[in-house]
Amino acid sequence: MDKACEAGMDYVYKVSVVEMDLARDSDIYHLKVEQVLKEGTDEDVEGKVRPFLGRPSCREHLGLVKGKSYLIMGKSTDLPRLGGTLQYIFGEHTWVEYWPTKQESQTKEYKDQYIGISDLQDSLSRQGCAT
């Protein structure tokens, strides 16, 4: 919650990976915004697919898998406007965390993570950020 509401944190989304275009010079992840937990600069984004640009050197660390869901929080500095369109970038301050399924939440491996993300989801939807 502290991270989601800190100064400069532009958006907080639940996303799912629709497609991945992985190349030698840059990776483009097509992510569907399943739920807006904190609305940012990009308006009316829920239910839409947005391209996120990543470096190939970050591919393994990101660990994104097609069809899986993730919690993503990004700073406004990683959301430049290019040609009138916002460009999402996986930067050093972008928070990416796997969002376990309800079924996975029953396992020891994902139980705490699922509870934590669900608590964040509930808090942001009920009260939002204080600032």
Secondary structure as UniProt FT lines:
FT   HELIX           2..5
FT   TURN            7..8
FT   STRAND          9..22
FT   STRAND          27..38
FT   TURN            46..47
FT   STRAND          49..54
FT   HELIX           56..58
FT   HELIX           59..62
FT   TURN            66..67
FT   STRAND          69..75
FT   HELIX           76..78
FT   STRAND          81..82
FT   TURN            83..84
FT   STRAND          85..86
FT   STRAND          88..89
FT   TURN            92..93
FT   STRAND          95..98
FT   TURN            102..103
FT   HELIX           104..106
FT   HELIX           108..126
//
